[in-house]
C-alpha cells in the first residue's frame, strides 16, 4: 500500500496538470486539489513560487516530498501505487521501454512542439534535443501504431501522458490528425478517468473565469 501521507495536486484546469489528475483517478488515489489560476497570475505569486520557482503546474505534495515536472510526477505516482499496475516493476523487461517513452515526452516531444507552436526553427540537427520535428513524431507514432498502447497490450501511466498530449496537440494543430493518432486518442481518452476529469475541468475553468470577472468589476 502507498503511504498514508496526504497527496495534494496543485492544479489549473485545461493545462498540463489535467493529465496528473487523470493519473490520480486511474490510480484510485485519495488526493486533494489546490487550484492555481495561472490566468490571473496565481502561479507568479510568492506563495506558489515557493512550491515551484518556475511558476508552472502541475506540482505535487506528498507528505514531506515536493515533486514538480510533469513526467517526474507521473513516475512518482505510478510507482507509489504499484497495485494499480500502471508502471512496470524494476525487474520487468517493459521497465526500460516505459522509462524511454516517458522521458522522450519531456526531452523530445515538448521541445519540438513548443518550437512548432512558436514558429521557431529547431537547432541544427546535431545539437537539437529532438533531431527534427518529423523524425521525433514518426518515432512515437510508429510506437503507438504497433500498440494498442505504448507498451503493447499493457496500458500504463505512459498512455495517460501521451493520450493527453495528443488530445490537446491535435486540437491546436501542433500534431497532425491521422488514422493512427486519432485511434490512439480515442482508445485512451475514452476511459472513464479521462471523460470525468475533462468534464470536471470545464466546470472548474468556468468557475475560475467567473471569479476573475467578478473581482475585476
NUZA-914092 format. One record per residue: x, y, z of N, C-alpha, C in turn; chain; residue in three letters. Coordinates in Angstrom, 2 decimals, padded with zeros to 5 digits. Layout:
<drenses>
<drense <X Y Z> <X Y Z> <X Y Z> A ALA>;
...
</drenses>
This chain:
<drenses>
<drense <000.84 -001.20 000.00> <000.00 000.00 000.00> <000.87 001.24 000.00> A UNK>;
<drense <000.38 002.31 -000.63> <001.12 003.57 -000.65> <001.06 004.20 000.73> A UNK>;
<drense <001.97 005.15 000.94> <002.00 005.88 002.19> <000.65 006.55 002.44> A UNK>;
<drense <000.33 006.68 003.75> <-000.92 007.33 004.12> <-000.79 008.86 004.09> A UNK>;
<drense <000.39 009.38 003.78> <000.58 010.82 003.73> <-000.35 011.44 002.69> A UNK>;
<drense <-000.83 012.62 003.02> <-001.77 013.30 002.13> <-001.11 013.68 000.81> A UNK>;
<drense <-001.86 013.52 -000.27> <-001.42 013.93 -001.60> <-002.19 015.19 -002.00> A UNK>;
<drense <-001.46 016.23 -002.35> <-002.07 017.47 -002.82> <-001.56 017.77 -004.23> A UNK>;
<drense <-002.49 017.97 -005.16> <-002.14 018.34 -006.53> <-002.40 019.82 -006.71> A UNK>;
<drense <-001.37 020.56 -007.10> <-001.52 021.96 -007.47> <-001.93 021.97 -008.94> A UNK>;
<drense <-003.12 022.50 -009.19> <-003.77 022.26 -010.48> <-004.40 023.52 -011.03> A UNK>;
<drense <-004.26 023.70 -012.33> <-005.04 024.69 -013.07> <-005.74 023.94 -014.19> A UNK>;
<drense <-007.05 024.13 -014.34> <-007.79 023.37 -015.36> <-007.28 023.67 -016.76> A UNK>;
<drense <-007.37 022.63 -017.59> <-007.01 022.73 -019.01> <-005.56 023.14 -019.21> A UNK>;
<drense <-004.69 022.56 -018.40> <-003.25 022.72 -018.51> <-002.61 021.35 -018.39> A UNK>;
<drense <-001.27 021.33 -018.33> <-000.58 020.05 -018.18> <-001.00 019.31 -016.91> A UNK>;
<drense <-001.45 020.03 -015.90> <-001.81 019.35 -014.65> <-003.06 018.50 -014.79> A UNK>;
<drense <-003.84 018.70 -015.84> <-005.02 017.87 -016.05> <-004.64 016.40 -016.19> A UNK>;
<drense <-003.56 016.14 -016.87> <-003.09 014.76 -017.02> <-002.74 014.12 -015.69> A UNK>;
<drense <-002.16 014.91 -014.78> <-001.83 014.38 -013.46> <-003.09 014.00 -012.68> A UNK>;
<drense <-004.15 014.78 -012.87> <-005.41 014.46 -012.21> <-006.01 013.18 -012.79> A UNK>;
<drense <-005.90 013.01 -014.09> <-006.37 011.77 -014.72> <-005.60 010.58 -014.14> A UNK>;
<drense <-004.29 010.73 -014.02> <-003.49 009.64 -013.49> <-003.90 009.30 -012.05> A UNK>;
<drense <-004.12 010.32 -011.23> <-004.56 010.07 -009.86> <-005.88 009.31 -009.83> A UNK>;
<drense <-006.76 009.62 -010.76> <-008.03 008.89 -010.85> <-007.80 007.44 -011.30> A UNK>;
<drense <-006.93 007.25 -012.27> <-006.61 005.89 -012.72> <-006.03 005.06 -011.58> A UNK>;
<drense <-005.24 005.71 -010.73> <-004.61 005.01 -009.61> <-005.56 004.80 -008.44> A UNK>;
<drense <-006.76 005.42 -008.53> <-007.73 005.39 -007.44> <-007.11 005.92 -006.15> A UNK>;
<drense <-006.34 006.99 -006.30> <-005.65 007.60 -005.17> <-006.56 008.60 -004.47> A UNK>;
<drense <-006.40 008.72 -003.18> <-007.06 009.78 -002.43> <-006.19 011.02 -002.50> A UNK>;
<drense <-006.76 012.12 -002.93> <-005.96 013.34 -003.08> <-006.86 014.55 -002.94> A UNK>;
<drense <-006.23 015.69 -002.71> <-006.95 016.95 -002.71> <-006.33 017.86 -003.76> A UNK>;
<drense <-007.12 018.79 -004.23> <-006.67 019.72 -005.28> <-006.56 021.12 -004.70> A UNK>;
<drense <-005.43 021.75 -004.98> <-005.27 023.16 -004.66> <-005.23 023.91 -005.98> A UNK>;
<drense <-006.24 024.74 -006.24> <-006.34 025.42 -007.52> <-005.35 026.58 -007.61> A UNK>;
<drense <-004.66 026.62 -008.72> <-003.73 027.70 -009.04> <-004.20 028.29 -010.36> A UNK>;
<drense <-004.76 029.49 -010.31> <-005.30 030.11 -011.52> <-004.17 030.86 -012.24> A UNK>;
<drense <-003.58 030.19 -013.22> <-002.45 030.81 -013.92> <-002.90 031.97 -014.79> A UNK>;
<drense <-004.19 032.05 -015.04> <-004.70 033.11 -015.92> <-004.87 034.43 -015.20> A UNK>;
<drense <-004.82 034.41 -013.88> <-004.83 035.68 -013.15> <-003.56 035.88 -012.35> A UNK>;
<drense <-002.55 035.03 -012.62> <-001.24 035.24 -012.03> <-001.00 034.55 -010.70> A UNK>;
<drense <-001.89 033.65 -010.27> <-001.65 032.92 -009.02> <-000.29 032.24 -009.02> A UNK>;
<drense <000.12 031.75 -010.18> <001.36 030.98 -010.27> <002.61 031.85 -010.15> A UNK>;
<drense <002.45 033.16 -010.22> <003.61 034.05 -010.12> <003.68 034.74 -008.75> A UNK>;
<drense <002.78 034.36 -007.87> <002.80 034.93 -006.52> <003.80 034.17 -005.65> A UNK>;
<drense <004.33 034.86 -004.64> <005.39 034.30 -003.82> <005.01 032.95 -003.21> A UNK>;
<drense <003.76 032.83 -002.78> <003.33 031.59 -002.13> <003.53 030.39 -003.04> A UNK>;
<drense <003.15 030.54 -004.33> <003.31 029.39 -005.22> <004.75 029.26 -005.72> A UNK>;
<drense <005.46 030.36 -005.83> <006.85 030.27 -006.27> <007.71 029.52 -005.25> A UNK>;
<drense <007.24 029.45 -004.00> <007.92 028.61 -003.02> <007.71 027.13 -003.33> A UNK>;
<drense <006.63 026.83 -004.01> <006.35 025.45 -004.42> <007.12 025.13 -005.70> A UNK>;
<drense <006.98 025.98 -006.69> <007.70 025.80 -007.96> <008.23 027.15 -008.41> A UNK>;
<drense <009.53 027.37 -008.30> <010.11 028.66 -008.69> <009.84 029.06 -010.14> A UNK>;
<drense <009.53 028.07 -010.99> <009.22 028.37 -012.39> <007.78 028.81 -012.57> A UNK>;
<drense <006.97 028.67 -011.53> <005.57 029.08 -011.62> <004.73 028.21 -012.52> A UNK>;
<drense <005.10 026.93 -012.65> <004.38 026.03 -013.54> <003.52 025.06 -012.73> A UNK>;
<drense <002.46 024.58 -013.37> <001.72 023.44 -012.86> <001.92 022.29 -013.85> A UNK>;
<drense <001.83 021.05 -013.35> <001.44 020.63 -012.01> <002.61 020.66 -011.04> A UNK>;
<drense <002.25 020.60 -009.76> <003.18 020.28 -008.69> <002.43 019.35 -007.75> A UNK>;
<drense <003.19 018.54 -007.03> <002.57 017.55 -006.17> <003.27 017.56 -004.81> A UNK>;
<drense <002.47 017.61 -003.76> <002.98 017.49 -002.40> <002.48 016.17 -001.83> A UNK>;
<drense <003.41 015.35 -001.38> <003.06 014.08 -000.76> <003.84 013.97 000.54> A UNK>;
<drense <003.18 014.25 001.64> <003.90 014.30 002.90> <004.97 015.37 002.83> A UNK>;
<drense <006.22 015.00 003.09> <007.33 015.94 003.03> <007.92 016.05 001.63> A UNK>;
<drense <007.46 015.22 000.72> <008.02 015.21 -000.63> <007.29 016.21 -001.53> A UNK>;
<drense <008.05 017.06 -002.18> <007.50 018.00 -003.16> <008.06 017.64 -004.52> A UNK>;
<drense <007.17 017.38 -005.46> <007.59 016.95 -006.80> <007.04 017.93 -007.82> A UNK>;
<drense <007.91 018.44 -008.67> <007.50 019.24 -009.81> <007.95 018.51 -011.08> A UNK>;
<drense <007.59 019.03 -012.21> <007.86 018.47 -013.54> <006.91 017.31 -013.80> A UNK>;
<drense <006.16 017.45 -014.86> <005.07 016.53 -015.16> <005.50 015.07 -015.20> A UNK>;
<drense <006.57 014.78 -015.90> <007.00 013.38 -016.02> <007.47 012.84 -014.67> A UNK>;
<drense <008.16 013.66 -013.89> <008.58 013.22 -012.55> <007.37 012.87 -011.70> A UNK>;
<drense <006.32 013.67 -011.79> <005.10 013.41 -011.04> <004.48 012.08 -011.48> A UNK>;
<drense <004.45 011.84 -012.78> <003.88 010.59 -013.29> <004.68 009.38 -012.80> A UNK>;
<drense <006.00 009.48 -012.90> <006.83 008.37 -012.46> <006.67 008.11 -010.97> A UNK>;
<drense <006.63 009.18 -010.21> <006.49 009.06 -008.75> <005.16 008.41 -008.38> A UNK>;
<drense <004.08 008.92 -008.94> <002.77 008.41 -008.57> <002.56 006.97 -009.01> A UNK>;
<drense <002.96 006.66 -010.22> <002.73 005.29 -010.71> <003.51 004.27 -009.88> A UNK>;
<drense <004.70 004.65 -009.40> <005.46 003.75 -008.54> <004.90 003.74 -007.11> A UNK>;
<drense <004.27 004.83 -006.71> <003.72 004.92 -005.36> <002.53 003.97 -005.17> A UNK>;
<drense <001.84 003.67 -006.27> <000.67 002.80 -006.22> <000.89 001.57 -007.11> A UNK>;
<drense <001.81 000.69 -006.74> <002.13 -000.46 -007.60> <000.93 -001.38 -007.82> A UNK>;
<drense <-000.01 -001.37 -006.87> <-001.16 -002.26 -007.00> <-002.03 -001.90 -008.20> A UNK>;
<drense <-001.90 -000.67 -008.69> <-002.69 -000.25 -009.86> <-002.13 -000.81 -011.16> A UNK>;
<drense <-000.88 -001.22 -011.14> <-000.28 -001.86 -012.31> <-000.01 -000.91 -013.47> A UNK>;
<drense <000.19 000.37 -013.20> <000.41 001.33 -014.28> <001.89 001.64 -014.53> A UNK>;
<drense <002.79 000.98 -013.78> <004.22 001.14 -014.01> <004.88 -000.23 -013.91> A UNK>;
<drense <005.62 -000.65 -014.92> <006.32 -001.93 -014.81> <007.30 -001.91 -013.64> A UNK>;
<drense <007.44 -003.04 -012.98> <008.39 -003.16 -011.87> <009.83 -003.05 -012.37> A UNK>;
<drense <010.76 -002.82 -011.45> <012.16 -002.63 -011.83> <012.72 -003.83 -012.57> A UNK>;
<drense <012.24 -005.02 -012.26> <012.75 -006.24 -012.90> <011.91 -006.68 -014.10> A UNK>;
<drense <010.96 -005.86 -014.49> <010.10 -006.17 -015.64> <010.81 -005.70 -016.92> A UNK>;
<drense <010.89 -006.54 -017.96> <011.53 -006.13 -019.22> <010.90 -004.88 -019.84> A UNK>;
<drense <009.65 -004.59 -019.47> <008.99 -003.40 -020.02> <009.40 -002.12 -019.30> A UNK>;
<drense <010.14 -002.24 -018.20> <010.53 -001.05 -017.44> <011.38 -000.10 -018.29> A UNK>;
<drense <012.31 -000.64 -019.04> <013.17 000.20 -019.87> <012.39 000.96 -020.93> A UNK>;
<drense <011.57 000.27 -021.76> <010.75 000.99 -022.73> <009.81 002.01 -022.08> A UNK>;
<drense <009.26 001.66 -020.94> <008.38 002.58 -020.21> <009.11 003.87 -019.88> A UNK>;
<drense <010.31 003.75 -019.30> <011.09 004.94 -018.96> <011.50 005.70 -020.22> A UNK>;
<drense <011.83 004.96 -021.26> <012.23 005.62 -022.51> <011.15 006.57 -023.01> A UNK>;
<drense <009.92 006.07 -023.11> <008.87 006.88 -023.71> <008.34 007.95 -022.77> A UNK>;
<drense <008.46 007.72 -021.47> <008.11 008.78 -020.53> <009.08 009.96 -020.67> A UNK>;
<drense <010.36 009.67 -020.67> <011.37 010.73 -020.76> <011.39 011.35 -022.16> A UNK>;
<drense <011.12 010.56 -023.17> <011.06 011.06 -024.55> <010.04 012.19 -024.67> A UNK>;
<drense <008.94 012.04 -023.95> <007.92 013.09 -023.98> <008.50 014.43 -023.56> A UNK>;
<drense <009.21 014.45 -022.42> <009.72 015.72 -021.89> <010.95 016.22 -022.65> A UNK>;
<drense <011.81 015.30 -023.05> <013.09 015.71 -023.63> <013.03 015.97 -025.13> A UNK>;
<drense <012.06 015.36 -025.81> <011.98 015.48 -027.27> <010.66 016.07 -027.75> A UNK>;
<drense <009.54 015.46 -027.33> <008.25 015.88 -027.85> <007.91 017.33 -027.47> A UNK>;
<drense <007.99 017.65 -026.19> <007.61 019.00 -025.78> <008.48 020.08 -026.41> A UNK>;
<drense <009.82 019.95 -026.42> <010.62 020.98 -027.09> <010.26 021.15 -028.56> A UNK>;
<drense <010.00 020.03 -029.24> <009.65 020.10 -030.66> <008.31 020.80 -030.87> A UNK>;
<drense <007.33 020.46 -030.05> <006.00 021.05 -030.19> <006.02 022.54 -029.84> A UNK>;
<drense <006.79 022.91 -028.83> <006.88 024.34 -028.48> <007.54 025.11 -029.61> A UNK>;
<drense <008.61 024.58 -030.19> <009.24 025.25 -031.33> <008.25 025.40 -032.47> A UNK>;
<drense <007.47 024.36 -032.72> <006.49 024.42 -033.80> <005.43 025.47 -033.50> A UNK>;
<drense <004.95 025.50 -032.25> <003.92 026.47 -031.88> <004.42 027.90 -032.02> A UNK>;
<drense <005.68 028.12 -031.69> <006.27 029.46 -031.74> <006.84 029.78 -033.11> A UNK>;
<drense <006.71 028.84 -034.05> <007.22 029.00 -035.41> <008.72 029.29 -035.41> A UNK>;
<drense <009.42 028.54 -034.55> <010.87 028.67 -034.47> <011.54 027.51 -035.17> A UNK>;
<drense <012.63 027.79 -035.84> <013.42 026.71 -036.44> <014.13 025.95 -035.33> A UNK>;
<drense <014.22 024.62 -035.47> <014.98 023.87 -034.46> <016.46 024.18 -034.55> A UNK>;
<drense <017.18 023.84 -033.52> <018.63 023.95 -033.57> <019.16 023.00 -034.64> A UNK>;
<drense <020.39 023.20 -035.11> <020.96 022.23 -036.05> <020.80 020.81 -035.53> A UNK>;
<drense <020.60 019.88 -036.43> <020.22 018.52 -036.02> <021.20 017.89 -035.04> A UNK>;
<drense <022.48 018.18 -035.20> <023.48 017.58 -034.31> <023.37 018.10 -032.88> A UNK>;
<drense <022.71 019.23 -032.69> <022.61 019.80 -031.34> <021.17 019.85 -030.82> A UNK>;
<drense <020.21 019.65 -031.71> <018.80 019.68 -031.29> <018.49 018.48 -030.40> A UNK>;
<drense <017.75 018.68 -029.30> <017.41 017.54 -028.44> <016.45 016.55 -029.11> A UNK>;
<drense <015.81 016.99 -030.20> <014.81 016.12 -030.82> <015.08 015.86 -032.29> A UNK>;
<drense <016.30 016.06 -032.77> <016.66 015.90 -034.19> <015.87 016.91 -035.01> A UNK>;
<drense <014.73 016.50 -035.58> <013.81 017.47 -036.17> <012.39 016.98 -035.89> A UNK>;
<drense <011.42 017.85 -036.15> <010.05 017.56 -035.75> <009.54 016.25 -036.35> A UNK>;
<drense <009.75 016.06 -037.65> <009.20 014.88 -038.31> <009.83 013.59 -037.79> A UNK>;
<drense <011.13 013.60 -037.59> <011.81 012.42 -037.05> <011.29 012.11 -035.65> A UNK>;
<drense <011.15 013.16 -034.83> <010.65 013.00 -033.47> <009.26 012.38 -033.47> A UNK>;
<drense <008.35 012.95 -034.27> <006.97 012.49 -034.26> <006.84 011.09 -034.84> A UNK>;
<drense <007.58 010.81 -035.90> <007.48 009.49 -036.51> <007.85 008.37 -035.53> A UNK>;
<drense <008.79 008.64 -034.66> <009.22 007.62 -033.71> <008.09 007.22 -032.78> A UNK>;
<drense <007.38 008.18 -032.22> <006.31 007.86 -031.29> <005.08 007.33 -032.03> A UNK>;
<drense <004.83 007.82 -033.24> <003.68 007.32 -034.00> <003.90 005.85 -034.38> A UNK>;
<drense <005.12 005.50 -034.74> <005.41 004.09 -035.03> <005.17 003.23 -033.79> A UNK>;
<drense <005.48 003.78 -032.63> <005.29 003.03 -031.38> <003.81 002.77 -031.13> A UNK>;
<drense <002.98 003.80 -031.25> <001.55 003.59 -030.97> <000.86 002.82 -032.09> A UNK>;
<drense <001.42 002.86 -033.29> <000.82 002.11 -034.40> <000.91 000.61 -034.17> A UNK>;
<drense <001.93 000.18 -033.42> <002.09 -001.24 -033.15> <001.43 -001.64 -031.85> A UNK>;
<drense <000.76 -000.72 -031.18> <000.10 -000.78 -029.89> <-000.66 -002.05 -029.56> A UNK>;
<drense <-001.82 -001.90 -028.96> <-002.64 -000.69 -028.92> <-002.15 000.41 -027.98> A UNK>;
<drense <-001.18 000.09 -027.11> <-000.68 001.08 -026.16> <000.83 001.22 -026.30> A UNK>;
<drense <001.38 002.16 -025.56> <002.81 002.43 -025.63> <003.62 001.16 -025.34> A UNK>;
<drense <003.16 000.35 -024.39> <003.85 -000.88 -024.02> <003.20 -002.11 -024.65> A UNK>;
<drense <002.57 -001.90 -025.79> <001.92 -003.02 -026.47> <000.53 -003.25 -025.93> A UNK>;
<drense <000.28 -004.41 -025.36> <-001.05 -004.73 -024.85> <-001.32 -004.12 -023.48> A UNK>;
<drense <-000.29 -003.65 -022.81> <-000.41 -003.20 -021.42> <-000.62 -001.68 -021.34> A UNK>;
<drense <-001.74 -001.26 -020.82> <-002.00 000.16 -020.56> <-001.16 000.58 -019.35> A UNK>;
<drense <-000.56 001.77 -019.44> <000.31 002.23 -018.36> <000.18 003.74 -018.20> A UNK>;
<drense <000.90 004.26 -017.20> <000.92 005.71 -016.98> <001.44 006.45 -018.21> A UNK>;
<drense <002.27 005.79 -019.01> <002.77 006.42 -020.24> <001.62 006.77 -021.18> A UNK>;
<drense <000.58 005.96 -021.19> <-000.56 006.23 -022.07> <-001.40 007.39 -021.56> A UNK>;
<drense <-001.45 007.58 -020.25> <-002.12 008.77 -019.72> <-001.38 010.02 -020.19> A UNK>;
<drense <-000.06 009.98 -020.10> <000.77 011.11 -020.52> <000.61 011.40 -022.01> A UNK>;
<drense <000.79 010.39 -022.83> <000.75 010.59 -024.28> <-000.68 010.77 -024.80> A UNK>;
<drense <-001.63 010.11 -024.19> <-003.02 010.31 -024.62> <-003.46 011.74 -024.43> A UNK>;
<drense <-003.12 012.32 -023.28> <-003.47 013.72 -023.03> <-002.71 014.64 -023.97> A UNK>;
<drense <-001.43 014.34 -024.20> <-000.63 015.18 -025.09> <-001.20 015.22 -026.50> A UNK>;
<drense <-001.53 014.06 -027.04> <-002.09 014.01 -028.39> <-003.49 014.63 -028.42> A UNK>;
<drense <-004.25 014.44 -027.37> <-005.59 015.04 -027.29> <-005.51 016.55 -027.45> A UNK>;
<drense <-004.62 017.20 -026.71> <-004.52 018.66 -026.79> <-003.82 019.12 -028.07> A UNK>;
<drense <-002.72 018.45 -028.41> <-001.90 018.95 -029.52> <-002.61 018.83 -030.87> A UNK>;
<drense <-003.44 017.82 -031.04> <-004.19 017.74 -032.30> <-005.24 018.83 -032.37> A UNK>;
<drense <-005.80 019.21 -031.22> <-006.81 020.27 -031.23> <-006.22 021.61 -031.66> A UNK>;
<drense <-004.94 021.83 -031.34> <-004.30 023.10 -031.68> <-003.45 023.01 -032.95> A UNK>;
<drense <-003.56 021.89 -033.65> <-002.84 021.77 -034.92> <-001.35 021.57 -034.77> A UNK>;
<drense <-000.89 021.22 -033.57> <000.55 021.03 -033.34> <000.98 019.61 -033.66> A UNK>;
<drense <000.03 018.72 -033.75> <000.24 017.34 -034.20> <-000.84 017.05 -035.23> A UNK>;
<drense <-000.49 016.47 -036.37> <-001.50 016.21 -037.40> <-002.47 015.13 -036.98> A UNK>;
<drense <-003.70 015.24 -037.44> <-004.69 014.20 -037.20> <-004.50 013.12 -038.26> A UNK>;
<drense <-004.14 011.95 -037.83> <-004.01 010.81 -038.73> <-004.84 009.66 -038.17> A UNK>;
<drense <-005.03 008.63 -038.97> <-005.83 007.49 -038.53> <-005.21 006.85 -037.29> A UNK>;
<drense <-003.89 006.72 -037.29> <-003.21 006.09 -036.15> <-003.34 006.94 -034.90> A UNK>;
<drense <-003.08 008.24 -035.03> <-003.13 009.12 -033.87> <-004.55 009.24 -033.34> A UNK>;
<drense <-005.52 009.42 -034.23> <-006.91 009.55 -033.79> <-007.40 008.28 -033.08> A UNK>;
<drense <-006.99 007.12 -033.59> <-007.42 005.87 -032.97> <-006.81 005.73 -031.58> A UNK>;
<drense <-005.57 006.16 -031.44> <-004.92 006.09 -030.12> <-005.60 007.04 -029.14> A UNK>;
<drense <-005.87 008.26 -029.57> <-006.56 009.22 -028.71> <-007.90 008.64 -028.26> A UNK>;
<drense <-008.63 008.07 -029.18> <-009.95 007.52 -028.85> <-009.83 006.39 -027.83> A UNK>;
<drense <-008.85 005.51 -028.01> <-008.67 004.40 -027.07> <-008.38 004.91 -025.66> A UNK>;
<drense <-007.50 005.89 -025.58> <-007.05 006.33 -024.25> <-008.05 007.27 -023.60> A UNK>;
<drense <-008.50 008.28 -024.34> <-009.39 009.27 -023.72> <-010.81 008.76 -023.55> A UNK>;
<drense <-011.11 007.60 -024.11> <-012.42 007.01 -023.89> <-012.58 006.38 -022.52> A UNK>;
<drense <-011.49 006.30 -021.77> <-011.55 005.73 -020.43> <-012.31 006.68 -019.50> A UNK>;
<drense <-012.95 006.10 -018.49> <-013.77 006.89 -017.57> <-012.98 008.00 -016.91> A UNK>;
<drense <-011.73 007.73 -016.53> <-010.93 008.74 -015.83> <-010.77 010.00 -016.68> A UNK>;
<drense <-010.54 009.82 -017.98> <-010.38 010.97 -018.86> <-011.68 011.75 -019.00> A UNK>;
<drense <-012.75 011.05 -019.30> <-014.01 011.75 -019.55> <-014.46 012.51 -018.32> A UNK>;
<drense <-014.32 011.92 -017.15> <-014.76 012.59 -015.93> <-013.88 013.79 -015.59> A UNK>;
<drense <-012.58 013.65 -015.71> <-011.68 014.76 -015.38> <-011.82 015.89 -016.39> A UNK>;
<drense <-011.92 015.58 -017.66> <-012.07 016.63 -018.67> <-013.37 017.40 -018.47> A UNK>;
<drense <-014.44 016.69 -018.12> <-015.72 017.37 -017.85> <-015.60 018.25 -016.60> A UNK>;
<drense <-014.95 017.73 -015.57> <-014.78 018.50 -014.34> <-013.92 019.74 -014.60> A UNK>;
<drense <-012.93 019.60 -015.47> <-012.06 020.73 -015.79> <-012.83 021.88 -016.44> A UNK>;
<drense <-013.78 021.54 -017.29> <-014.60 022.57 -017.93> <-015.36 023.36 -016.86> A UNK>;
<drense <-015.92 022.66 -015.89> <-016.66 023.33 -014.82> <-015.75 024.21 -013.98> A UNK>;
<drense <-014.58 023.69 -013.62> <-013.65 024.47 -012.79> <-013.17 025.70 -013.53> A UNK>;
<drense <-012.87 025.54 -014.81> <-012.41 026.69 -015.61> <-013.47 027.78 -015.66> A UNK>;
<drense <-014.74 027.38 -015.80> <-015.82 028.36 -015.83> <-015.95 029.07 -014.49> A UNK>;
<drense <-015.79 028.33 -013.41> <-015.86 028.94 -012.08> <-014.73 029.93 -011.86> A UNK>;
<drense <-013.52 029.57 -012.27> <-012.38 030.48 -012.11> <-012.57 031.73 -012.97> A UNK>;
<drense <-013.10 031.55 -014.18> <-013.33 032.69 -015.04> <-014.36 033.63 -014.45> A UNK>;
<drense <-015.43 033.07 -013.89> <-016.47 033.90 -013.28> <-015.90 034.66 -012.08> A UNK>;
<drense <-015.07 033.99 -011.30> <-014.47 034.63 -010.13> <-013.54 035.76 -010.57> A UNK>;
<drense <-012.78 035.53 -011.63> <-011.87 036.56 -012.13> <-012.64 037.78 -012.63> A UNK>;
<drense <-013.71 037.52 -013.35> <-014.52 038.63 -013.89> <-015.20 039.39 -012.76> A UNK>;
<drense <-015.65 038.69 -011.73> <-016.31 039.35 -010.60> <-015.34 040.23 -009.84> A UNK>;
<drense <-014.10 039.77 -009.68> <-013.11 040.55 -008.94> <-012.67 041.78 -009.73> A UNK>;
<drense <-012.86 041.75 -011.06> <-012.45 042.88 -011.89> <-013.52 043.98 -011.91> A UNK>;
<drense <-014.74 043.67 -011.49> <-015.83 044.64 -011.51> <-015.66 045.68 -010.40> A UNK>;
</drenses>
